[in-house]
């Protein structure tokens, strides 16, 4: 890896260092710049892996027909522990199935109800460093805790306030749990205005230790297809990872400042037909709510935002879902008599850039189609797939470079 270190530099010095790089050297060409308490790690070209990686399936959990413990109604959240045991929360069944590293069913945690260890519209699960499983259970206004000893449960009350969310339940390396709550002080009693949420931070014993505002962008963005939307998540270090995808720039807060990750890449263009399809779909969706609605937003941009999601691994790696070129797909079930039926739809393949916690660019991963990735840990990834019969499965993949 070719690395150039800069301190309190100007853009002109940065460009000069980039031009002096040795293109024959191995690994990525990186410029590291320190500005105040911000360390900028900018990858100009190349990667550690040196080639695109793919995901190879190793273990699959779920069946079309068989024992109840392998049949899923609606997989809403999954978690993984240090031994690669998999915890699968089924929203429809309101329980958590536990499976070993080979995919064998071990036990089932929870059931519908209001008593200890029971769920009422539970939503998300996560693992604590000591092996305890935490479940966000807003219907019962508490966090349900299982383990680490078999059969042990705890209940941590919190003011759910009727808030139900599809956001993840966050935990960090310090044993803290972060759960979304409504900021009632900024929500008018009349019910008007926007709903403001915060993250309530619970210590390892469930005691509230802090309340953090949910990250927001200071800048505004346009409304419409392919408009950049502010992204954020919680890193295992306990700090926020944020980014506005109008630029390839991601900020990871740290105890000693900010790590800024940048990549020198060209934006992905929006094809003319792709843009027209996206606008048409948005117009149709809005008119279903308001028949008199008309388009007043900006024109569809000529390129896509640089990324559309920020995810983190149990090992601290940073996964960035980056833009990719769309492609048309014929609709085999197209009905010319149905105004909502389109003859051709557009899809965008999954593609991720992967960085080490220090900002080192490892390379790109191209997952197979039809998978929703959920948990990342080193060279392994867990995701949910759905086949043509709508059967859901949890699959463990292994990262293979150049596979």
The 8 nearest C-alpha neighbors of each residue, nearest first, counted from 0:
[[1, 26, 27, 25, 28, 2, 24, 29],
 [2, 0, 28, 29, 27, 3, 26, 24],
 [1, 3, 29, 30, 0, 28, 4, 31],
 [2, 4, 30, 31, 29, 5, 1, 16],
 [5, 3, 31, 32, 30, 2, 6, 33],
 [4, 6, 32, 31, 8, 33, 3, 7],
 [7, 5, 33, 8, 32, 34, 4, 31],
 [8, 6, 34, 33, 5, 9, 32, 35],
 [9, 7, 6, 5, 12, 10, 13, 32],
 [8, 10, 11, 12, 13, 7, 14, 6],
 [11, 9, 13, 12, 14, 8, 15, 7],
 [12, 10, 14, 13, 9, 15, 8, 16],
 [13, 11, 15, 14, 9, 10, 16, 8],
 [12, 14, 10, 16, 11, 15, 17, 9],
 [15, 13, 17, 11, 12, 16, 10, 18],
 [16, 14, 12, 18, 17, 13, 11, 19],
 [17, 15, 19, 13, 18, 14, 12, 20],
 [16, 18, 14, 15, 19, 20, 13, 30],
 [17, 19, 15, 16, 20, 14, 21, 13],
 [18, 20, 16, 17, 15, 21, 14, 22],
 [21, 19, 18, 17, 22, 16, 1, 28],
 [20, 22, 23, 24, 19, 1, 28, 18],
 [23, 21, 24, 20, 28, 25, 1, 19],
 [22, 24, 21, 25, 20, 26, 1, 28],
 [25, 23, 22, 21, 26, 1, 0, 27],
 [26, 24, 0, 23, 27, 1, 22, 47],
 [25, 27, 0, 47, 46, 45, 28, 24],
 [28, 26, 45, 46, 0, 44, 29, 47],
 [27, 29, 1, 44, 43, 42, 0, 45],
 [30, 28, 42, 2, 41, 43, 1, 27],
 [29, 31, 3, 41, 2, 40, 4, 32],
 [32, 30, 40, 4, 39, 3, 5, 41],
 [31, 33, 5, 39, 6, 38, 4, 30],
 [34, 32, 38, 6, 7, 37, 39, 35],
 [35, 33, 7, 37, 36, 38, 32, 6],
 [34, 36, 37, 33, 7, 38, 256, 6],
 [35, 37, 256, 34, 257, 38, 255, 33],
 [38, 36, 257, 34, 35, 256, 33, 258],
 [37, 39, 33, 258, 32, 259, 257, 34],
 [38, 40, 259, 32, 31, 260, 258, 33],
 [41, 39, 31, 260, 358, 30, 259, 261],
 [42, 40, 261, 30, 262, 29, 260, 39],
 [43, 41, 29, 262, 44, 28, 263, 261],
 [42, 44, 263, 28, 29, 262, 41, 45],
 [45, 43, 28, 27, 42, 46, 263, 29],
 [44, 46, 27, 26, 28, 49, 47, 43],
 [47, 45, 27, 362, 49, 361, 26, 48],
 [46, 48, 361, 26, 49, 27, 362, 360],
 [49, 47, 46, 50, 361, 362, 400, 51],
 [48, 50, 46, 47, 45, 26, 362, 51],
 [51, 49, 48, 401, 400, 52, 362, 46],
 [50, 52, 363, 401, 364, 400, 362, 53],
 [53, 51, 400, 364, 401, 399, 363, 365],
 [52, 54, 365, 399, 364, 366, 402, 398],
 [53, 55, 398, 396, 397, 366, 399, 56],
 [54, 56, 396, 397, 57, 398, 53, 399],
 [57, 55, 396, 395, 58, 397, 54, 394],
 [56, 58, 396, 395, 55, 397, 59, 394],
 [59, 57, 395, 394, 56, 102, 101, 60],
 [58, 60, 394, 393, 392, 395, 61, 102],
 [61, 59, 393, 392, 102, 394, 69, 58],
 [62, 60, 392, 69, 70, 391, 59, 393],
 [63, 61, 64, 70, 69, 65, 390, 60],
 [62, 64, 390, 65, 70, 61, 388, 391],
 [65, 63, 62, 70, 66, 69, 67, 61],
 [64, 66, 67, 62, 69, 63, 70, 68],
 [67, 65, 68, 69, 70, 64, 62, 61],
 [66, 68, 70, 69, 65, 71, 64, 62],
 [67, 69, 66, 70, 104, 96, 71, 107],
 [70, 68, 61, 67, 66, 62, 71, 60],
 [71, 69, 67, 68, 62, 61, 72, 63],
 [72, 70, 73, 391, 89, 69, 74, 61],
 [71, 73, 91, 89, 74, 92, 70, 90],
 [74, 72, 89, 91, 90, 71, 75, 391],
 [73, 75, 89, 88, 76, 90, 71, 72],
 [74, 76, 90, 89, 88, 73, 123, 122],
 [75, 77, 88, 123, 74, 124, 87, 78],
 [78, 76, 87, 86, 88, 124, 373, 79],
 [77, 79, 86, 125, 85, 126, 124, 374],
 [80, 78, 85, 84, 83, 86, 126, 81],
 [79, 81, 83, 82, 84, 130, 126, 85],
 [80, 82, 83, 79, 84, 130, 128, 376],
 [81, 83, 84, 80, 100, 79, 99, 85],
 [84, 82, 100, 80, 81, 79, 85, 99],
 [83, 85, 99, 100, 82, 80, 98, 79],
 [84, 86, 79, 98, 97, 78, 83, 99],
 [87, 85, 97, 78, 77, 96, 79, 95],
 [88, 86, 77, 96, 95, 76, 89, 85],
 [87, 89, 95, 76, 75, 94, 74, 77],
 [90, 88, 74, 73, 92, 91, 93, 94],
 [91, 89, 93, 73, 92, 75, 88, 74],
 [90, 92, 72, 73, 89, 93, 74, 71],
 [91, 93, 89, 90, 94, 72, 110, 111],
 [94, 92, 90, 91, 111, 89, 110, 118],
 [93, 95, 109, 110, 92, 89, 108, 88],
 [96, 94, 88, 108, 87, 107, 86, 89],
 [95, 97, 107, 87, 86, 106, 108, 88],
 [96, 98, 86, 106, 105, 85, 107, 104],
 [99, 97, 104, 85, 103, 105, 102, 84],
 [98, 100, 84, 102, 103, 101, 85, 105],
 [99, 101, 84, 83, 102, 98, 85, 82],
 [102, 100, 99, 103, 58, 98, 84, 59],
 [101, 103, 99, 98, 100, 60, 58, 104],
 [104, 102, 98, 99, 101, 105, 100, 60],
 [105, 103, 98, 97, 106, 102, 99, 68],
 [104, 106, 98, 97, 103, 99, 107, 96],
 [107, 105, 97, 104, 96, 108, 98, 95],
 [106, 108, 96, 95, 97, 109, 94, 105],
 [109, 107, 95, 94, 96, 106, 110, 97],
 [108, 110, 94, 117, 116, 95, 118, 107],
 [109, 111, 117, 94, 93, 118, 112, 108],
 [112, 110, 118, 117, 93, 119, 109, 113],
 [113, 111, 117, 118, 119, 114, 110, 116],
 [112, 114, 117, 139, 118, 119, 115, 111],
 [113, 115, 117, 112, 116, 118, 139, 111],
 [116, 114, 117, 113, 154, 152, 153, 143],
 [115, 117, 109, 152, 114, 143, 118, 110],
 [118, 116, 112, 110, 109, 114, 111, 115],
 [119, 117, 111, 112, 121, 110, 136, 93],
 [118, 120, 138, 121, 139, 112, 111, 136],
 [121, 119, 138, 118, 122, 136, 137, 93],
 [120, 122, 136, 119, 118, 135, 137, 123],
 [123, 121, 135, 120, 136, 90, 75, 165],
 [122, 124, 135, 76, 168, 134, 167, 121],
 [123, 125, 134, 133, 168, 76, 135, 78],
 [124, 126, 133, 78, 132, 168, 170, 169],
 [127, 125, 132, 131, 133, 130, 78, 128],
 [126, 128, 131, 129, 130, 174, 170, 132],
 [129, 127, 130, 174, 172, 126, 131, 173],
 [128, 130, 127, 131, 147, 174, 126, 146],
 [131, 129, 147, 128, 127, 126, 132, 80],
 [130, 132, 147, 146, 127, 145, 129, 126],
 [131, 133, 126, 145, 144, 125, 127, 130],
 [134, 132, 144, 125, 124, 143, 126, 142],
 [135, 133, 124, 143, 142, 123, 136, 144],
 [136, 134, 142, 123, 121, 122, 137, 124],
 [135, 137, 121, 141, 142, 138, 139, 134],
 [138, 136, 140, 139, 159, 141, 121, 135],
 [139, 137, 119, 120, 140, 136, 121, 161],
 [138, 140, 137, 141, 119, 136, 113, 118],
 [141, 139, 137, 159, 138, 157, 156, 136],
 [142, 140, 156, 155, 157, 136, 139, 137],
 [141, 143, 155, 135, 134, 136, 154, 156],
 [142, 144, 154, 134, 133, 153, 141, 116],
 [143, 145, 133, 153, 152, 132, 154, 142],
 [146, 144, 152, 132, 131, 151, 147, 133],
 [147, 145, 148, 131, 151, 149, 152, 132],
 [146, 148, 131, 130, 149, 145, 151, 129],
 [149, 147, 146, 151, 150, 145, 131, 152],
 [150, 148, 151, 146, 147, 145, 152, 106],
 [149, 151, 148, 152, 146, 145, 147, 108],
 [152, 150, 146, 149, 148, 145, 153, 147],
 [153, 151, 145, 144, 146, 116, 150, 154],
 [154, 152, 144, 143, 155, 145, 151, 115],
 [153, 155, 143, 142, 144, 141, 156, 115],
 [156, 154, 142, 141, 205, 143, 157, 153],
 [157, 155, 141, 140, 142, 154, 158, 205],
 [156, 158, 141, 140, 159, 155, 142, 137],
 [159, 157, 160, 140, 180, 156, 141, 181],
 [158, 160, 140, 137, 161, 162, 180, 157],
 [161, 159, 158, 162, 181, 180, 140, 137],
 [160, 162, 159, 163, 137, 138, 140, 158],
 [163, 161, 160, 159, 164, 180, 181, 137],
 [164, 162, 161, 137, 165, 122, 159, 138],
 [165, 163, 166, 162, 122, 179, 167, 123],
 [164, 166, 167, 122, 163, 123, 75, 168],
 [167, 165, 164, 168, 123, 179, 122, 163],
 [168, 166, 123, 169, 165, 124, 76, 125],
 [167, 169, 123, 178, 124, 125, 177, 166],
 [170, 168, 177, 176, 167, 233, 125, 178],
 [169, 171, 176, 175, 177, 127, 174, 125],
 [170, 172, 235, 237, 173, 175, 174, 236],
 [171, 173, 174, 235, 236, 128, 237, 170],
 [174, 172, 171, 175, 237, 128, 236, 203],
 [175, 173, 203, 172, 127, 171, 128, 170],
 [174, 176, 202, 203, 170, 201, 171, 173],
 [175, 177, 170, 201, 169, 200, 178, 202],
 [178, 176, 200, 169, 199, 198, 170, 201],
 [177, 179, 199, 198, 168, 180, 176, 200],
 [180, 178, 198, 197, 199, 196, 177, 181],
 [179, 181, 197, 196, 159, 198, 182, 178],
 [182, 180, 196, 183, 195, 197, 160, 162],
 [181, 183, 196, 184, 195, 185, 197, 180],
 [184, 182, 186, 185, 181, 187, 195, 188],
 [183, 185, 182, 186, 187, 181, 195, 188],
 [186, 184, 183, 182, 187, 195, 194, 193],
 [185, 187, 183, 184, 194, 188, 182, 192],
 [188, 186, 189, 190, 191, 185, 192, 183],
 [189, 187, 190, 186, 191, 183, 184, 185],
 [190, 188, 187, 191, 186, 192, 193, 185],
 [189, 191, 188, 187, 192, 186, 193, 194],
 [192, 190, 189, 187, 193, 186, 188, 194],
 [193, 191, 194, 190, 186, 187, 189, 185],
 [192, 194, 195, 191, 186, 190, 185, 187],
 [193, 195, 186, 196, 192, 181, 182, 185],
 [196, 194, 182, 181, 193, 185, 186, 197],
 [197, 195, 181, 182, 180, 179, 213, 194],
 [198, 196, 212, 213, 180, 179, 211, 182],
 [197, 199, 179, 211, 178, 210, 177, 180],
 [198, 200, 210, 178, 177, 209, 179, 197],
 [199, 201, 177, 209, 208, 176, 207, 210],
 [202, 200, 207, 205, 176, 206, 175, 208],
 [201, 203, 175, 205, 206, 204, 208, 207],
 [202, 204, 174, 175, 205, 201, 206, 176],
 [205, 203, 202, 206, 201, 155, 175, 174],
 [204, 206, 201, 202, 155, 203, 207, 176],
 [205, 207, 202, 201, 204, 208, 203, 155],
 [208, 206, 201, 200, 209, 202, 205, 199],
 [207, 209, 201, 200, 202, 206, 210, 199],
 [210, 208, 200, 207, 199, 211, 201, 198],
 [211, 209, 199, 198, 200, 197, 212, 208],
 [210, 212, 198, 197, 213, 199, 209, 200],
 [213, 211, 197, 214, 198, 210, 196, 215],
 [212, 214, 197, 196, 198, 211, 215, 195],
 [215, 213, 212, 231, 216, 241, 239, 211],
 [216, 214, 213, 217, 229, 231, 230, 212],
 [215, 217, 218, 229, 214, 219, 243, 242],
 [218, 216, 215, 219, 214, 229, 243, 220],
 [219, 217, 216, 220, 215, 243, 229, 221],
 [220, 218, 217, 221, 216, 228, 229, 227],
 [221, 219, 227, 222, 218, 226, 228, 229],
 [220, 222, 226, 223, 297, 219, 296, 227],
 [223, 221, 296, 226, 220, 297, 224, 225],
 [222, 224, 226, 296, 221, 225, 297, 299],
 [223, 225, 226, 277, 278, 299, 222, 281],
 [226, 224, 303, 227, 223, 304, 300, 299],
 [225, 227, 224, 223, 221, 222, 228, 220],
 [228, 226, 304, 244, 245, 225, 220, 229],
 [229, 227, 230, 226, 243, 244, 220, 307],
 [228, 230, 243, 242, 216, 227, 244, 231],
 [231, 229, 242, 241, 308, 243, 228, 309],
 [232, 230, 241, 240, 309, 242, 214, 239],
 [231, 233, 240, 239, 309, 234, 310, 241],
 [232, 234, 239, 240, 238, 237, 235, 169],
 [233, 235, 236, 238, 237, 239, 311, 240],
 [236, 234, 171, 237, 172, 315, 233, 313],
 [237, 235, 234, 238, 171, 172, 315, 173],
 [236, 238, 171, 235, 234, 233, 239, 172],
 [239, 237, 234, 252, 236, 233, 253, 240],
 [240, 238, 233, 252, 234, 232, 251, 241],
 [239, 241, 251, 232, 231, 250, 233, 234],
 [242, 240, 231, 250, 230, 249, 239, 251],
 [241, 243, 249, 230, 244, 229, 248, 250],
 [242, 244, 229, 245, 230, 228, 246, 227],
 [245, 243, 246, 305, 304, 306, 227, 247],
 [244, 246, 304, 227, 243, 305, 247, 228],
 [247, 245, 244, 248, 305, 243, 304, 242],
 [248, 246, 261, 305, 262, 244, 249, 245],
 [247, 249, 261, 246, 260, 242, 259, 250],
 [250, 248, 242, 260, 259, 241, 261, 251],
 [249, 251, 259, 241, 240, 258, 242, 252],
 [252, 250, 240, 258, 257, 239, 259, 253],
 [251, 253, 257, 238, 239, 256, 250, 258],
 [254, 252, 256, 255, 257, 251, 238, 258],
 [253, 255, 256, 252, 257, 238, 236, 237],
 [256, 254, 253, 36, 257, 252, 37, 258],
 [257, 255, 36, 253, 37, 254, 252, 258],
 [256, 258, 252, 37, 253, 251, 259, 38],
 [257, 259, 38, 251, 250, 37, 39, 252],
 [258, 260, 250, 39, 249, 38, 40, 257],
 [261, 259, 249, 40, 358, 248, 41, 39],
 [260, 262, 41, 248, 247, 40, 42, 259],
 [263, 261, 42, 41, 264, 247, 43, 260],
 [262, 264, 43, 42, 261, 265, 44, 41],
 [265, 263, 262, 266, 247, 43, 44, 305],
 [264, 266, 267, 263, 305, 268, 262, 302],
 [267, 265, 302, 305, 268, 264, 303, 304],
 [266, 268, 302, 303, 322, 323, 324, 265],
 [269, 267, 302, 301, 303, 270, 266, 324],
 [270, 268, 302, 301, 303, 274, 273, 271],
 [271, 269, 273, 272, 274, 268, 301, 325],
 [270, 272, 274, 273, 275, 269, 301, 276],
 [273, 271, 275, 274, 270, 276, 269, 277],
 [274, 272, 270, 276, 271, 275, 277, 269],
 [273, 275, 277, 271, 276, 272, 269, 270],
 [274, 276, 272, 278, 273, 277, 279, 271],
 [275, 277, 279, 273, 274, 278, 272, 280],
 [278, 276, 274, 280, 279, 275, 224, 273],
 [277, 279, 281, 275, 280, 276, 282, 224],
 [280, 278, 276, 282, 281, 277, 275, 283],
 [281, 279, 283, 277, 278, 282, 276, 284],
 [280, 282, 278, 284, 283, 279, 285, 277],
 [283, 281, 279, 285, 284, 280, 286, 278],
 [284, 282, 280, 286, 281, 285, 279, 287],
 [283, 285, 281, 287, 282, 286, 280, 288],
 [284, 286, 282, 287, 288, 283, 289, 281],
 [287, 285, 290, 289, 288, 283, 284, 292],
 [286, 288, 284, 285, 289, 290, 283, 282],
 [289, 287, 286, 285, 290, 284, 292, 291],
 [288, 290, 286, 292, 291, 287, 285, 284],
 [291, 289, 286, 292, 287, 288, 285, 293],
 [292, 290, 289, 293, 286, 288, 285, 287],
 [291, 293, 289, 290, 286, 285, 294, 282],
 [294, 292, 295, 291, 282, 286, 285, 290],
 [293, 295, 296, 292, 282, 297, 278, 285],
 [296, 294, 293, 297, 298, 292, 222, 223],
 [295, 297, 294, 222, 223, 298, 221, 299],
 [298, 296, 299, 221, 295, 223, 222, 300],
 [297, 299, 300, 296, 223, 224, 301, 295],
 [298, 300, 224, 274, 297, 301, 225, 223],
 [301, 299, 302, 298, 225, 303, 269, 226],
 [300, 302, 269, 268, 299, 303, 270, 271],
 [303, 301, 268, 269, 267, 300, 266, 304],
 [302, 304, 225, 267, 268, 269, 305, 322],
 [305, 303, 227, 244, 245, 306, 225, 322],
 [304, 306, 244, 322, 247, 321, 266, 303],
 [307, 305, 321, 322, 244, 320, 304, 308],
 [306, 308, 320, 321, 304, 244, 322, 305],
 [309, 307, 320, 319, 306, 230, 310, 321],
 [310, 308, 319, 318, 231, 232, 230, 320],
 [311, 309, 318, 317, 319, 308, 232, 312],
 [310, 312, 317, 318, 316, 234, 315, 313],
 [313, 311, 375, 316, 315, 314, 376, 317],
 [312, 314, 376, 315, 375, 235, 311, 316],
 [315, 313, 312, 376, 316, 377, 235, 375],
 [316, 314, 312, 356, 313, 235, 311, 317],
 [317, 315, 355, 312, 356, 314, 354, 311],
 [316, 318, 311, 354, 353, 310, 355, 312],
 [319, 317, 353, 310, 311, 352, 309, 351],
 [320, 318, 309, 352, 351, 321, 308, 310],
 [321, 319, 351, 308, 306, 307, 350, 309],
 [322, 320, 306, 351, 305, 319, 350, 307],
 [321, 323, 306, 305, 267, 303, 304, 320],
 [324, 322, 347, 267, 325, 348, 321, 350],
 [323, 325, 347, 267, 326, 322, 268, 348],
 [324, 326, 347, 346, 345, 323, 327, 273],
 [325, 327, 345, 346, 347, 324, 328, 273],
 [328, 326, 345, 344, 343, 346, 329, 325],
 [329, 327, 344, 343, 345, 330, 326, 346],
 [330, 328, 343, 331, 342, 344, 327, 333],
 [329, 331, 342, 333, 343, 332, 328, 344],
 [332, 330, 333, 329, 342, 343, 334, 328],
 [333, 331, 330, 334, 342, 340, 329, 341],
 [332, 334, 330, 342, 331, 340, 341, 335],
 [333, 335, 336, 337, 340, 332, 341, 342],
 [336, 334, 337, 333, 340, 338, 341, 342],
 [337, 335, 334, 338, 340, 333, 339, 341],
 [336, 338, 340, 334, 339, 335, 333, 341],
 [339, 337, 340, 336, 335, 341, 334, 283],
 [338, 340, 337, 341, 283, 334, 336, 280],
 [341, 339, 337, 338, 333, 334, 342, 335],
 [340, 342, 343, 333, 339, 344, 330, 334],
 [343, 341, 330, 333, 329, 340, 344, 331],
 [342, 344, 329, 330, 341, 328, 327, 345],
 [345, 343, 328, 327, 329, 341, 346, 330],
 [346, 344, 327, 326, 328, 325, 273, 343],
 [345, 347, 325, 326, 327, 348, 344, 328],
 [346, 348, 325, 323, 324, 326, 349, 345],
 [349, 347, 350, 323, 346, 368, 325, 324],
 [350, 348, 366, 365, 347, 351, 368, 320],
 [349, 351, 365, 364, 320, 321, 348, 366],
 [352, 350, 320, 364, 319, 363, 321, 318],
 [351, 353, 363, 319, 362, 318, 364, 320],
 [352, 354, 318, 361, 362, 317, 363, 360],
 [355, 353, 360, 317, 359, 361, 358, 316],
 [354, 356, 316, 359, 358, 357, 317, 360],
 [355, 357, 316, 315, 358, 354, 317, 359],
 [358, 356, 355, 359, 258, 354, 40, 316],
 [359, 357, 355, 356, 354, 260, 40, 360],
 [360, 358, 355, 354, 357, 361, 356, 40],
 [361, 359, 354, 46, 362, 358, 353, 47],
 [360, 362, 47, 46, 354, 353, 48, 359],
 [363, 361, 46, 353, 48, 360, 352, 47],
 [362, 364, 352, 51, 351, 52, 353, 365],
 [363, 365, 52, 351, 53, 350, 51, 366],
 [364, 366, 350, 53, 349, 52, 351, 367],
 [367, 365, 54, 53, 349, 364, 368, 350],
 [368, 366, 370, 369, 365, 54, 349, 53],
 [369, 367, 370, 366, 348, 349, 371, 384],
 [368, 370, 384, 367, 385, 371, 386, 383],
 [371, 369, 384, 383, 368, 372, 382, 367],
 [370, 372, 383, 382, 373, 384, 369, 381],
 [371, 373, 382, 381, 370, 374, 383, 380],
 [372, 374, 382, 381, 371, 375, 77, 383],
 [375, 373, 381, 380, 372, 312, 78, 376],
 [376, 374, 312, 380, 313, 379, 381, 377],
 [375, 377, 313, 312, 379, 314, 378, 380],
 [378, 376, 379, 314, 375, 312, 316, 313],
 [377, 379, 398, 397, 376, 380, 375, 399],
 [380, 378, 397, 376, 377, 396, 398, 375],
 [379, 381, 375, 396, 374, 395, 376, 397],
 [382, 380, 395, 374, 394, 373, 396, 372],
 [381, 383, 372, 373, 371, 394, 393, 370],
 [382, 384, 393, 371, 392, 370, 394, 372],
 [385, 383, 370, 392, 391, 369, 371, 393],
 [384, 386, 391, 390, 389, 392, 369, 383],
 [387, 385, 389, 388, 390, 384, 391, 369],
 [386, 388, 389, 385, 390, 391, 369, 384],
 [387, 389, 386, 390, 385, 63, 391, 62],
 [390, 388, 386, 385, 387, 391, 63, 384],
 [391, 389, 385, 388, 386, 63, 392, 62],
 [392, 390, 385, 384, 389, 61, 71, 383],
 [393, 391, 61, 384, 60, 383, 394, 59],
 [392, 394, 383, 60, 59, 382, 384, 61],
 [393, 395, 59, 382, 58, 381, 392, 383],
 [396, 394, 381, 58, 57, 380, 56, 59],
 [397, 395, 56, 380, 55, 54, 57, 379],
 [396, 398, 379, 55, 54, 378, 399, 380],
 [397, 399, 54, 378, 53, 379, 52, 55],
 [400, 398, 402, 52, 53, 54, 397, 401],
 [401, 399, 52, 402, 51, 50, 53, 398],
 [400, 402, 52, 51, 50, 399, 53, 49],
 [401, 399, 400, 53, 52, 51, 54, 55]]
